[in-house]
Amino acid sequence: MNDEISNDNSSLSSPFRGTGGSRILSIDYGGKRTGLAVTDPLKIIATGLGTVETPRLMTFLKDYFSKEPVELVIIGMPTNWD
């Protein structure tokens, strides 16, 4: 029996874990402003990027995607449009 503890998680699989380095971007779409959050490259911690005026969202996303690798975009389903 091997008593060594291994930190190798390479055998663990998740549909949201790539080879590392790319991120998951989440979008909280709103009529006036849209909230954005992104994971770290290892997809362990998500951090808010802030808000963007919704009419400027596509410009922001094009710029962000040109600078950061993103493998998945999650768009929240609004249940209350207040």
C-alpha positions in Angstrom: 0.0 0.0 0.0 1.3 3.4 -1.0 1.0 6.0 1.9 2.1 8.9 -0.3 -0.6 11.6 -0.9 -0.8 12.7 -4.5 -2.0 16.1 -5.6 -2.3 14.9 -9.2 -5.9 15.6 -10.3 -5.3 14.8 -13.9 -7.6 11.8 -13.8 -10.5 13.9 -12.6 -12.6 15.1 -15.5 -15.1 17.9 -15.7 -16.8 19.4 -18.7 -15.7 22.8 -17.5 -12.0 22.0 -17.0 -9.9 22.3 -20.1 -6.1 22.0 -20.2 -5.8 25.2 -18.2 -5.3 28.7 -19.2 -8.7 29.4 -20.6 -11.5 30.9 -18.6 -15.3 30.7 -18.1 -17.1 34.0 -18.6 -20.6 34.5 -17.1 -23.0 37.2 -18.3 -25.8 38.6 -16.2 -27.7 40.4 -19.0 -29.7 43.5 -18.2 -31.7 46.1 -20.1 -29.4 49.0 -19.1 -26.3 47.3 -17.7 -24.8 43.8 -18.0 -22.8 42.2 -15.2 -19.8 40.1 -16.1 -17.7 37.6 -14.1 -14.8 35.4 -15.1 -12.9 32.5 -13.6 -9.2 32.3 -13.0 -7.3 30.3 -15.7 -7.6 27.1 -13.5 -11.4 27.7 -13.2 -11.3 27.6 -9.4 -12.3 31.1 -8.4 -14.8 33.4 -10.2 -14.3 37.2 -9.9 -16.6 40.0 -11.0 -15.3 42.0 -13.9 -17.9 44.7 -13.2 -20.7 46.0 -15.3 -20.9 47.3 -18.9 -23.6 49.4 -20.4 -25.6 46.9 -22.4 -25.4 48.8 -25.7 -21.6 48.5 -25.4 -21.6 44.8 -24.5 -20.5 43.4 -27.8 -17.6 45.8 -28.2 -16.4 44.9 -24.7 -16.7 41.2 -25.3 -14.8 41.4 -28.7 -12.0 43.3 -26.9 -12.0 40.9 -24.0 -12.0 37.7 -26.2 -9.0 39.2 -28.2 -7.0 39.5 -24.9 -8.1 36.5 -22.8 -8.8 32.9 -23.8 -12.4 31.9 -23.0 -13.6 28.4 -23.5 -17.1 28.8 -22.2 -19.7 31.6 -21.9 -22.6 31.2 -19.5 -25.6 33.5 -19.8 -27.9 33.8 -16.9 -31.6 33.4 -17.4 -33.3 36.5 -16.0 -36.3 35.8 -13.9 -37.0 39.4 -12.8 -36.4 42.4 -15.2 -36.4 45.0 -12.4 
